[in-house]
Amino acid sequence: MTELKCSATTCSNNCHQLCVLNAIHVDGSTAEKPHETCCGSFTPKVDSVTNSTNRIDVRPETRIKCHARDCVYNKDMMCSADAVQISGHGADRSGDTECSTFKAK
């Protein structure tokens, strides 16, 4: 699994810049640059709903399914990078995030 850090603190899956999900997917099948990718697992926080971001058992390792077919780390639609940074400070939706680790072939 890949070590995942995430700055999308407005995501309900974000807990201290780690993801509470054990797997995410990165969208951007035709991406040529990082800003053309996004975290397809992003779910905005809803103030009126208690979410899982208070979990203390969250770990940095996450499986990442990658749809960015032209990324050097995409190996059979799975991310092979040792570490991945998902950016999205202040994101309101999935499209406001990106895989900053994306590197074109």
CNS distance restraints for C-alpha pairs under 8 A (distance, minus, plus):
assign (resid   1 and name CA) (resid  61 and name CA) 5.49 0.50 0.50
assign (resid   1 and name CA) (resid  62 and name CA) 5.38 0.50 0.50
assign (resid   1 and name CA) (resid  63 and name CA) 5.03 0.50 0.50
assign (resid   1 and name CA) (resid  64 and name CA) 7.71 0.50 0.50
assign (resid   1 and name CA) (resid  82 and name CA) 7.92 0.50 0.50
assign (resid   2 and name CA) (resid  60 and name CA) 7.80 0.50 0.50
assign (resid   2 and name CA) (resid  61 and name CA) 5.17 0.50 0.50
assign (resid   2 and name CA) (resid  62 and name CA) 5.34 0.50 0.50
assign (resid   2 and name CA) (resid  63 and name CA) 6.07 0.50 0.50
assign (resid   2 and name CA) (resid  64 and name CA) 7.17 0.50 0.50
assign (resid   2 and name CA) (resid  79 and name CA) 7.45 0.50 0.50
assign (resid   2 and name CA) (resid  80 and name CA) 7.18 0.50 0.50
assign (resid   2 and name CA) (resid  81 and name CA) 6.42 0.50 0.50
assign (resid   2 and name CA) (resid  82 and name CA) 5.24 0.50 0.50
assign (resid   2 and name CA) (resid  83 and name CA) 5.52 0.50 0.50
assign (resid   2 and name CA) (resid  84 and name CA) 6.90 0.50 0.50
assign (resid   3 and name CA) (resid  60 and name CA) 5.02 0.50 0.50
assign (resid   3 and name CA) (resid  61 and name CA) 4.40 0.50 0.50
assign (resid   3 and name CA) (resid  62 and name CA) 6.19 0.50 0.50
assign (resid   3 and name CA) (resid  82 and name CA) 6.21 0.50 0.50
assign (resid   3 and name CA) (resid  83 and name CA) 4.53 0.50 0.50
assign (resid   3 and name CA) (resid  84 and name CA) 6.16 0.50 0.50
assign (resid   4 and name CA) (resid  18 and name CA) 6.60 0.50 0.50
assign (resid   4 and name CA) (resid  19 and name CA) 7.26 0.50 0.50
assign (resid   4 and name CA) (resid  60 and name CA) 5.35 0.50 0.50
assign (resid   4 and name CA) (resid  61 and name CA) 6.03 0.50 0.50
assign (resid   4 and name CA) (resid  62 and name CA) 6.13 0.50 0.50
assign (resid   4 and name CA) (resid  83 and name CA) 5.85 0.50 0.50
assign (resid   4 and name CA) (resid  84 and name CA) 4.88 0.50 0.50
assign (resid   4 and name CA) (resid  85 and name CA) 6.02 0.50 0.50
assign (resid   4 and name CA) (resid  86 and name CA) 7.44 0.50 0.50
assign (resid   5 and name CA) (resid  17 and name CA) 5.71 0.50 0.50
assign (resid   5 and name CA) (resid  18 and name CA) 5.34 0.50 0.50
assign (resid   5 and name CA) (resid  19 and name CA) 7.44 0.50 0.50
assign (resid   5 and name CA) (resid  60 and name CA) 6.82 0.50 0.50
assign (resid   5 and name CA) (resid  83 and name CA) 7.78 0.50 0.50
assign (resid   5 and name CA) (resid  84 and name CA) 6.27 0.50 0.50
assign (resid   5 and name CA) (resid  85 and name CA) 4.96 0.50 0.50
assign (resid   5 and name CA) (resid  86 and name CA) 6.26 0.50 0.50
assign (resid   6 and name CA) (resid  14 and name CA) 7.13 0.50 0.50
assign (resid   6 and name CA) (resid  17 and name CA) 4.79 0.50 0.50
assign (resid   6 and name CA) (resid  18 and name CA) 5.76 0.50 0.50
assign (resid   6 and name CA) (resid  19 and name CA) 6.96 0.50 0.50
assign (resid   6 and name CA) (resid  85 and name CA) 5.75 0.50 0.50
assign (resid   6 and name CA) (resid  86 and name CA) 4.60 0.50 0.50
assign (resid   6 and name CA) (resid  87 and name CA) 5.95 0.50 0.50
assign (resid   6 and name CA) (resid  88 and name CA) 7.63 0.50 0.50
assign (resid   7 and name CA) (resid  17 and name CA) 5.61 0.50 0.50
assign (resid   7 and name CA) (resid  85 and name CA) 7.81 0.50 0.50
assign (resid   7 and name CA) (resid  86 and name CA) 6.30 0.50 0.50
assign (resid   7 and name CA) (resid  87 and name CA) 5.02 0.50 0.50
assign (resid   7 and name CA) (resid  88 and name CA) 5.57 0.50 0.50
assign (resid   7 and name CA) (resid  89 and name CA) 5.41 0.50 0.50
assign (resid   8 and name CA) (resid  14 and name CA) 6.90 0.50 0.50
assign (resid   8 and name CA) (resid  17 and name CA) 7.40 0.50 0.50
assign (resid   8 and name CA) (resid  86 and name CA) 7.20 0.50 0.50
assign (resid   8 and name CA) (resid  87 and name CA) 5.94 0.50 0.50
assign (resid   8 and name CA) (resid  88 and name CA) 4.26 0.50 0.50
assign (resid   8 and name CA) (resid  89 and name CA) 4.75 0.50 0.50
assign (resid   8 and name CA) (resid  90 and name CA) 6.57 0.50 0.50
assign (resid   8 and name CA) (resid  91 and name CA) 6.16 0.50 0.50
assign (resid   8 and name CA) (resid  97 and name CA) 7.03 0.50 0.50
assign (resid   9 and name CA) (resid  14 and name CA) 5.65 0.50 0.50
assign (resid   9 and name CA) (resid  15 and name CA) 7.62 0.50 0.50
assign (resid   9 and name CA) (resid  16 and name CA) 7.80 0.50 0.50
assign (resid   9 and name CA) (resid  17 and name CA) 6.63 0.50 0.50
assign (resid   9 and name CA) (resid  88 and name CA) 7.64 0.50 0.50
assign (resid   9 and name CA) (resid  89 and name CA) 6.30 0.50 0.50
assign (resid   9 and name CA) (resid  90 and name CA) 7.07 0.50 0.50
assign (resid   9 and name CA) (resid  91 and name CA) 7.93 0.50 0.50
assign (resid  10 and name CA) (resid  14 and name CA) 7.38 0.50 0.50
assign (resid  10 and name CA) (resid  44 and name CA) 5.91 0.50 0.50
assign (resid  10 and name CA) (resid  45 and name CA) 5.79 0.50 0.50
assign (resid  10 and name CA) (resid  89 and name CA) 7.30 0.50 0.50
assign (resid  10 and name CA) (resid  90 and name CA) 6.07 0.50 0.50
assign (resid  10 and name CA) (resid  91 and name CA) 6.12 0.50 0.50
assign (resid  10 and name CA) (resid  92 and name CA) 7.08 0.50 0.50
assign (resid  11 and name CA) (resid  42 and name CA) 5.84 0.50 0.50
assign (resid  11 and name CA) (resid  43 and name CA) 5.21 0.50 0.50
assign (resid  11 and name CA) (resid  44 and name CA) 4.58 0.50 0.50
assign (resid  11 and name CA) (resid  45 and name CA) 5.38 0.50 0.50
assign (resid  11 and name CA) (resid  91 and name CA) 7.63 0.50 0.50
assign (resid  12 and name CA) (resid  42 and name CA) 7.67 0.50 0.50
assign (resid  12 and name CA) (resid  43 and name CA) 5.62 0.50 0.50
assign (resid  12 and name CA) (resid  44 and name CA) 5.56 0.50 0.50
assign (resid  12 and name CA) (resid  45 and name CA) 4.49 0.50 0.50
assign (resid  12 and name CA) (resid  46 and name CA) 7.68 0.50 0.50
assign (resid  12 and name CA) (resid  51 and name CA) 6.19 0.50 0.50
assign (resid  12 and name CA) (resid  52 and name CA) 6.84 0.50 0.50
assign (resid  12 and name CA) (resid  53 and name CA) 6.16 0.50 0.50
assign (resid  13 and name CA) (resid  19 and name CA) 5.47 0.50 0.50
assign (resid  13 and name CA) (resid  20 and name CA) 5.29 0.50 0.50
assign (resid  13 and name CA) (resid  21 and name CA) 6.57 0.50 0.50
assign (resid  13 and name CA) (resid  42 and name CA) 7.34 0.50 0.50
assign (resid  13 and name CA) (resid  43 and name CA) 6.88 0.50 0.50
assign (resid  13 and name CA) (resid  51 and name CA) 7.95 0.50 0.50
assign (resid  13 and name CA) (resid  52 and name CA) 6.61 0.50 0.50
assign (resid  13 and name CA) (resid  53 and name CA) 5.91 0.50 0.50
assign (resid  14 and name CA) (resid  18 and name CA) 5.60 0.50 0.50
assign (resid  14 and name CA) (resid  19 and name CA) 4.84 0.50 0.50
assign (resid  14 and name CA) (resid  20 and name CA) 6.33 0.50 0.50
assign (resid  14 and name CA) (resid  53 and name CA) 5.80 0.50 0.50
assign (resid  15 and name CA) (resid  19 and name CA) 6.06 0.50 0.50
assign (resid  15 and name CA) (resid  20 and name CA) 6.54 0.50 0.50
assign (resid  15 and name CA) (resid  53 and name CA) 4.70 0.50 0.50
assign (resid  15 and name CA) (resid  54 and name CA) 6.56 0.50 0.50
assign (resid  15 and name CA) (resid  55 and name CA) 7.18 0.50 0.50
assign (resid  15 and name CA) (resid  58 and name CA) 7.32 0.50 0.50
assign (resid  18 and name CA) (resid  58 and name CA) 6.93 0.50 0.50
assign (resid  18 and name CA) (resid  59 and name CA) 6.85 0.50 0.50
assign (resid  18 and name CA) (resid  60 and name CA) 5.75 0.50 0.50
assign (resid  19 and name CA) (resid  58 and name CA) 6.91 0.50 0.50
assign (resid  19 and name CA) (resid  59 and name CA) 7.52 0.50 0.50
assign (resid  19 and name CA) (resid  60 and name CA) 7.08 0.50 0.50
assign (resid  19 and name CA) (resid  62 and name CA) 7.65 0.50 0.50
assign (resid  20 and name CA) (resid  52 and name CA) 7.32 0.50 0.50
assign (resid  20 and name CA) (resid  53 and name CA) 7.05 0.50 0.50
assign (resid  20 and name CA) (resid  55 and name CA) 7.46 0.50 0.50
assign (resid  20 and name CA) (resid  58 and name CA) 5.33 0.50 0.50
assign (resid  20 and name CA) (resid  59 and name CA) 7.43 0.50 0.50
assign (resid  21 and name CA) (resid  62 and name CA) 7.25 0.50 0.50
assign (resid  22 and name CA) (resid  61 and name CA) 7.44 0.50 0.50
assign (resid  22 and name CA) (resid  62 and name CA) 5.01 0.50 0.50
assign (resid  22 and name CA) (resid  63 and name CA) 6.22 0.50 0.50
assign (resid  23 and name CA) (resid  62 and name CA) 5.29 0.50 0.50
assign (resid  23 and name CA) (resid  63 and name CA) 4.44 0.50 0.50
assign (resid  23 and name CA) (resid  64 and name CA) 5.63 0.50 0.50
assign (resid  23 and name CA) (resid  65 and name CA) 7.44 0.50 0.50
assign (resid  24 and name CA) (resid  39 and name CA) 7.42 0.50 0.50
assign (resid  24 and name CA) (resid  40 and name CA) 7.28 0.50 0.50
assign (resid  24 and name CA) (resid  41 and name CA) 5.52 0.50 0.50
assign (resid  24 and name CA) (resid  62 and name CA) 7.27 0.50 0.50
assign (resid  24 and name CA) (resid  63 and name CA) 6.43 0.50 0.50
assign (resid  24 and name CA) (resid  64 and name CA) 5.05 0.50 0.50
assign (resid  24 and name CA) (resid  65 and name CA) 6.22 0.50 0.50
assign (resid  25 and name CA) (resid  39 and name CA) 6.20 0.50 0.50
assign (resid  25 and name CA) (resid  40 and name CA) 5.46 0.50 0.50
assign (resid  25 and name CA) (resid  41 and name CA) 5.95 0.50 0.50
assign (resid  25 and name CA) (resid  64 and name CA) 5.41 0.50 0.50
assign (resid  25 and name CA) (resid  65 and name CA) 4.46 0.50 0.50
assign (resid  25 and name CA) (resid  66 and name CA) 5.68 0.50 0.50
assign (resid  25 and name CA) (resid  67 and name CA) 7.38 0.50 0.50
assign (resid  26 and name CA) (resid  37 and name CA) 6.72 0.50 0.50
assign (resid  26 and name CA) (resid  38 and name CA) 5.67 0.50 0.50
assign (resid  26 and name CA) (resid  39 and name CA) 4.68 0.50 0.50
assign (resid  26 and name CA) (resid  40 and name CA) 5.42 0.50 0.50
assign (resid  26 and name CA) (resid  41 and name CA) 7.57 0.50 0.50
assign (resid  26 and name CA) (resid  64 and name CA) 7.03 0.50 0.50
assign (resid  26 and name CA) (resid  65 and name CA) 6.26 0.50 0.50
assign (resid  26 and name CA) (resid  66 and name CA) 4.88 0.50 0.50
assign (resid  26 and name CA) (resid  67 and name CA) 5.90 0.50 0.50
assign (resid  26 and name CA) (resid  68 and name CA) 7.04 0.50 0.50
assign (resid  26 and name CA) (resid  99 and name CA) 7.17 0.50 0.50
assign (resid  27 and name CA) (resid  37 and name CA) 5.51 0.50 0.50
assign (resid  27 and name CA) (resid  38 and name CA) 5.28 0.50 0.50
assign (resid  27 and name CA) (resid  39 and name CA) 6.15 0.50 0.50
assign (resid  27 and name CA) (resid  40 and name CA) 5.58 0.50 0.50
assign (resid  27 and name CA) (resid  66 and name CA) 6.62 0.50 0.50
assign (resid  27 and name CA) (resid  67 and name CA) 5.11 0.50 0.50
assign (resid  27 and name CA) (resid  68 and name CA) 6.19 0.50 0.50
assign (resid  28 and name CA) (resid  36 and name CA) 5.96 0.50 0.50
assign (resid  28 and name CA) (resid  37 and name CA) 4.37 0.50 0.50
assign (resid  28 and name CA) (resid  38 and name CA) 6.52 0.50 0.50
assign (resid  28 and name CA) (resid  67 and name CA) 5.87 0.50 0.50
assign (resid  28 and name CA) (resid  68 and name CA) 4.84 0.50 0.50
assign (resid  28 and name CA) (resid  69 and name CA) 7.96 0.50 0.50
assign (resid  29 and name CA) (resid  37 and name CA) 7.95 0.50 0.50
assign (resid  29 and name CA) (resid  67 and name CA) 4.97 0.50 0.50
assign (resid  29 and name CA) (resid  68 and name CA) 4.28 0.50 0.50
assign (resid  29 and name CA) (resid  69 and name CA) 5.56 0.50 0.50
assign (resid  29 and name CA) (resid  70 and name CA) 7.62 0.50 0.50
assign (resid  30 and name CA) (resid  36 and name CA) 7.85 0.50 0.50
assign (resid  30 and name CA) (resid  68 and name CA) 6.44 0.50 0.50
assign (resid  30 and name CA) (resid  69 and name CA) 7.04 0.50 0.50
assign (resid  30 and name CA) (resid  70 and name CA) 7.24 0.50 0.50
assign (resid  31 and name CA) (resid  36 and name CA) 4.94 0.50 0.50
assign (resid  31 and name CA) (resid  37 and name CA) 6.02 0.50 0.50
assign (resid  31 and name CA) (resid  68 and name CA) 5.97 0.50 0.50
assign (resid  31 and name CA) (resid  69 and name CA) 7.79 0.50 0.50
assign (resid  31 and name CA) (resid  70 and name CA) 6.90 0.50 0.50
assign (resid  32 and name CA) (resid  36 and name CA) 6.76 0.50 0.50
assign (resid  32 and name CA) (resid  70 and name CA) 6.94 0.50 0.50
assign (resid  32 and name CA) (resid  71 and name CA) 7.88 0.50 0.50
assign (resid  32 and name CA) (resid 103 and name CA) 7.96 0.50 0.50
assign (resid  32 and name CA) (resid 104 and name CA) 5.78 0.50 0.50
assign (resid  33 and name CA) (resid  37 and name CA) 7.43 0.50 0.50
assign (resid  33 and name CA) (resid 102 and name CA) 6.95 0.50 0.50
assign (resid  33 and name CA) (resid 103 and name CA) 7.11 0.50 0.50
assign (resid  33 and name CA) (resid 104 and name CA) 6.77 0.50 0.50
assign (resid  34 and name CA) (resid  98 and name CA) 6.09 0.50 0.50
assign (resid  34 and name CA) (resid  99 and name CA) 5.77 0.50 0.50
assign (resid  34 and name CA) (resid 100 and name CA) 5.42 0.50 0.50
assign (resid  34 and name CA) (resid 101 and name CA) 7.15 0.50 0.50
assign (resid  34 and name CA) (resid 102 and name CA) 5.21 0.50 0.50
assign (resid  34 and name CA) (resid 103 and name CA) 7.23 0.50 0.50
assign (resid  35 and name CA) (resid  97 and name CA) 7.90 0.50 0.50
assign (resid  35 and name CA) (resid  98 and name CA) 5.56 0.50 0.50
assign (resid  35 and name CA) (resid  99 and name CA) 7.46 0.50 0.50
assign (resid  35 and name CA) (resid 100 and name CA) 7.64 0.50 0.50
assign (resid  36 and name CA) (resid  98 and name CA) 7.16 0.50 0.50
assign (resid  37 and name CA) (resid  68 and name CA) 7.11 0.50 0.50
assign (resid  37 and name CA) (resid  95 and name CA) 7.92 0.50 0.50
assign (resid  37 and name CA) (resid  97 and name CA) 7.59 0.50 0.50
assign (resid  37 and name CA) (resid  98 and name CA) 5.04 0.50 0.50
assign (resid  37 and name CA) (resid  99 and name CA) 5.88 0.50 0.50
assign (resid  37 and name CA) (resid 102 and name CA) 7.85 0.50 0.50
assign (resid  38 and name CA) (resid  94 and name CA) 6.05 0.50 0.50
assign (resid  38 and name CA) (resid  95 and name CA) 5.66 0.50 0.50
assign (resid  38 and name CA) (resid  96 and name CA) 7.19 0.50 0.50
assign (resid  38 and name CA) (resid  97 and name CA) 4.93 0.50 0.50
assign (resid  38 and name CA) (resid  98 and name CA) 4.07 0.50 0.50
assign (resid  38 and name CA) (resid  99 and name CA) 5.95 0.50 0.50
assign (resid  39 and name CA) (resid  86 and name CA) 7.19 0.50 0.50
assign (resid  39 and name CA) (resid  94 and name CA) 5.79 0.50 0.50
assign (resid  39 and name CA) (resid  95 and name CA) 7.60 0.50 0.50
assign (resid  39 and name CA) (resid  97 and name CA) 5.95 0.50 0.50
assign (resid  39 and name CA) (resid  98 and name CA) 6.13 0.50 0.50
assign (resid  39 and name CA) (resid  99 and name CA) 6.91 0.50 0.50
assign (resid  40 and name CA) (resid  94 and name CA) 5.86 0.50 0.50
assign (resid  41 and name CA) (resid  94 and name CA) 7.36 0.50 0.50
assign (resid  42 and name CA) (resid  93 and name CA) 6.90 0.50 0.50
assign (resid  42 and name CA) (resid  94 and name CA) 5.18 0.50 0.50
assign (resid  43 and name CA) (resid  93 and name CA) 7.21 0.50 0.50
assign (resid  43 and name CA) (resid  94 and name CA) 7.31 0.50 0.50
assign (resid  44 and name CA) (resid  91 and name CA) 7.93 0.50 0.50
assign (resid  44 and name CA) (resid  92 and name CA) 6.21 0.50 0.50
assign (resid  44 and name CA) (resid  93 and name CA) 6.48 0.50 0.50
assign (resid  45 and name CA) (resid  49 and name CA) 7.97 0.50 0.50
assign (resid  45 and name CA) (resid  51 and name CA) 7.59 0.50 0.50
assign (resid  46 and name CA) (resid  50 and name CA) 7.90 0.50 0.50
assign (resid  63 and name CA) (resid  78 and name CA) 7.70 0.50 0.50
assign (resid  63 and name CA) (resid  79 and name CA) 7.61 0.50 0.50
assign (resid  64 and name CA) (resid  78 and name CA) 5.85 0.50 0.50
assign (resid  64 and name CA) (resid  79 and name CA) 5.45 0.50 0.50
assign (resid  65 and name CA) (resid  77 and name CA) 5.70 0.50 0.50
assign (resid  65 and name CA) (resid  78 and name CA) 4.52 0.50 0.50
assign (resid  65 and name CA) (resid  79 and name CA) 6.18 0.50 0.50
assign (resid  66 and name CA) (resid  74 and name CA) 6.22 0.50 0.50
assign (resid  66 and name CA) (resid  77 and name CA) 4.84 0.50 0.50
assign (resid  66 and name CA) (resid  78 and name CA) 5.13 0.50 0.50
assign (resid  66 and name CA) (resid  79 and name CA) 5.74 0.50 0.50
assign (resid  67 and name CA) (resid  74 and name CA) 7.90 0.50 0.50
assign (resid  67 and name CA) (resid  77 and name CA) 5.94 0.50 0.50
assign (resid  68 and name CA) (resid  74 and name CA) 6.98 0.50 0.50
assign (resid  68 and name CA) (resid  77 and name CA) 7.86 0.50 0.50
assign (resid  69 and name CA) (resid  74 and name CA) 6.22 0.50 0.50
assign (resid  69 and name CA) (resid  77 and name CA) 7.16 0.50 0.50
assign (resid  70 and name CA) (resid  74 and name CA) 7.31 0.50 0.50
assign (resid  70 and name CA) (resid 104 and name CA) 5.65 0.50 0.50
assign (resid  70 and name CA) (resid 105 and name CA) 5.66 0.50 0.50
assign (resid  71 and name CA) (resid 102 and name CA) 5.89 0.50 0.50
assign (resid  71 and name CA) (resid 103 and name CA) 5.24 0.50 0.50
assign (resid  71 and name CA) (resid 104 and name CA) 4.67 0.50 0.50
assign (resid  71 and name CA) (resid 105 and name CA) 5.59 0.50 0.50
assign (resid  72 and name CA) (resid 102 and name CA) 7.69 0.50 0.50
assign (resid  72 and name CA) (resid 103 and name CA) 5.85 0.50 0.50
assign (resid  72 and name CA) (resid 104 and name CA) 5.89 0.50 0.50
assign (resid  72 and name CA) (resid 105 and name CA) 4.96 0.50 0.50
assign (resid  73 and name CA) (resid  78 and name CA) 7.92 0.50 0.50
assign (resid  73 and name CA) (resid  79 and name CA) 5.38 0.50 0.50
assign (resid  73 and name CA) (resid  80 and name CA) 4.96 0.50 0.50
assign (resid  73 and name CA) (resid  81 and name CA) 5.51 0.50 0.50
assign (resid  73 and name CA) (resid 102 and name CA) 7.59 0.50 0.50
assign (resid  73 and name CA) (resid 103 and name CA) 7.46 0.50 0.50
assign (resid  74 and name CA) (resid  78 and name CA) 5.57 0.50 0.50
assign (resid  74 and name CA) (resid  79 and name CA) 4.96 0.50 0.50
assign (resid  74 and name CA) (resid  80 and name CA) 6.26 0.50 0.50
assign (resid  75 and name CA) (resid  79 and name CA) 6.23 0.50 0.50
assign (resid  75 and name CA) (resid  80 and name CA) 6.29 0.50 0.50
assign (resid  83 and name CA) (resid 101 and name CA) 7.99 0.50 0.50
assign (resid  84 and name CA) (resid  99 and name CA) 7.28 0.50 0.50
assign (resid  84 and name CA) (resid 100 and name CA) 7.38 0.50 0.50
assign (resid  84 and name CA) (resid 101 and name CA) 5.49 0.50 0.50
assign (resid  85 and name CA) (resid  99 and name CA) 6.07 0.50 0.50
assign (resid  85 and name CA) (resid 100 and name CA) 5.46 0.50 0.50
assign (resid  85 and name CA) (resid 101 and name CA) 5.75 0.50 0.50
assign (resid  86 and name CA) (resid  97 and name CA) 6.84 0.50 0.50
assign (resid  86 and name CA) (resid  98 and name CA) 5.66 0.50 0.50
assign (resid  86 and name CA) (resid  99 and name CA) 4.61 0.50 0.50
assign (resid  86 and name CA) (resid 100 and name CA) 5.79 0.50 0.50
assign (resid  86 and name CA) (resid 101 and name CA) 7.57 0.50 0.50
assign (resid  87 and name CA) (resid  97 and name CA) 5.47 0.50 0.50
assign (resid  87 and name CA) (resid  98 and name CA) 5.31 0.50 0.50
assign (resid  87 and name CA) (resid  99 and name CA) 6.31 0.50 0.50
assign (resid  87 and name CA) (resid 100 and name CA) 6.19 0.50 0.50
assign (resid  88 and name CA) (resid  96 and name CA) 5.90 0.50 0.50
assign (resid  88 and name CA) (resid  97 and name CA) 4.18 0.50 0.50
assign (resid  88 and name CA) (resid  98 and name CA) 6.48 0.50 0.50
assign (resid  89 and name CA) (resid  97 and name CA) 7.82 0.50 0.50
assign (resid  91 and name CA) (resid  96 and name CA) 4.95 0.50 0.50
assign (resid  91 and name CA) (resid  97 and name CA) 6.31 0.50 0.50
assign (resid  92 and name CA) (resid  96 and name CA) 6.50 0.50 0.50
assign (resid  93 and name CA) (resid  97 and name CA) 7.48 0.50 0.50
